[in-house]
Amino acid sequence: MTSPNPPQTPGFPPSPPPGGDLWSQMTPAAPAASNASASGWEREVLEKLVFATIAEQRASRRWRLFGRLLWVALAVAIFWALMFKDASTTTTTTPHTAVVEVKGEIASGADASAESVVAAMRSAFEDAGARAVVLLINSPGGSPVQAGIINDEIVRLKAKYNKPLYAVVEETCASAAYYIAAAADEIFVDKASIVGSIGVLMDGFGFTGVMDKVGVERRLLTAGENKGFLDPFSPMSESQREHAHEMLSQIHTQFINVVKTGRGERLHETSETFSGLFWTGQQAVEMGLADKIGSLDYVAREVVKAEEVVDYTRRDNVAERLAKRFGAAVGSAAVQSMRANTSLPALR
């Protein structure tokens, strides 16, 4: 008869029982395999979610960077266009009246400097469509040097291109501004315009008396006995005063000769014509300092016979304005301070 338990070999563990015992031994391992399978699935899903989130964030960063670069590129394009855009008006070949403005103080570096006005006039004269050039003037005066350069260039350009140049006065055409207008073929004014002031001045201040009262000593060292004769804190000798008057007289004579040459027989000279006085436009016409009452539109329509008006005035672009405002303003202030202390001659 067979024993239900097979014999065991000495030195070995007992053999597992057949049937139910074997199944019961395998049963505990099944849940572990199931848990491992579930854990692998969750990890895979989490990894996919993480990678998708990272990819989305990267894409979002790329779009933000692209948008910023696009705005930067747009800003650079606008800045470039404003920086390097030519401020002058494009010339045209159709019949028209060319206009160049002379406004504000006539001085180097100003809007009405010789460099700016002469460049604009050259462009106007060179354009075959310009039937005539009009200087639209509204200026109280300024540098005799700048005015002389513009006056000489007007004479040269008129002869070279055989075109007329007219001066149209708005509010003011005084001193250096009239120095320029004298070279025009005709001068048109408003009846209430201010015209004239044919004279030269050199102004400044003297503080020597105040310094004596306060007890301040001026220590000015020069090489040359007359080097500091325009110093406001030093006394002016009689010989120095005479020298200054001689300089002013010479510049005044140059001014007078320019006016007489430009106006010719139209000028009705009196003892007050070159005294530095100024008059209304109506009085200026009566004195021969101006020719007629008329505006820019009147001259373009009735005199030039070309109603289309094209502006050739040179104007600063944005970059130049910023440079003048934030950078060159410092140098300009220094120059103005020096001019105030040295009292340079001016036609005002």
Secondary structure, 3 states (H helix, E strand, C coil): CCCCCCCCCCCCCCCCCCCHHHHHHHCCHHHHHHHHHHHHHHHHHHHHHHHHHHHHHHHHHHHHHHHHHHHHHHHHHHHHHHHHCCCCCCCCCCCEEEEEEEECCECCCCCCCHHHHHHHHHHHHHCCCEEEEEEEEEECCECHHHHHHHHHHHHHHHHHHCCCEEEEEEEEEECHHHHHHCCCCEEEECCCCEEECCCCECCCCCCHHHHHHHCCCCCCCCCCCCCCCCCCCCCCCHHHHHHHHHHHHHHHHHHHHHHHHHHHHHCCCCCCCCCCCEEEHHHHHHHCCCCEECCHHHHHHHHCCCCCEEECCCCCCHHHHHHHHHHHHHHHHHHHHHHHHHCCCEEC
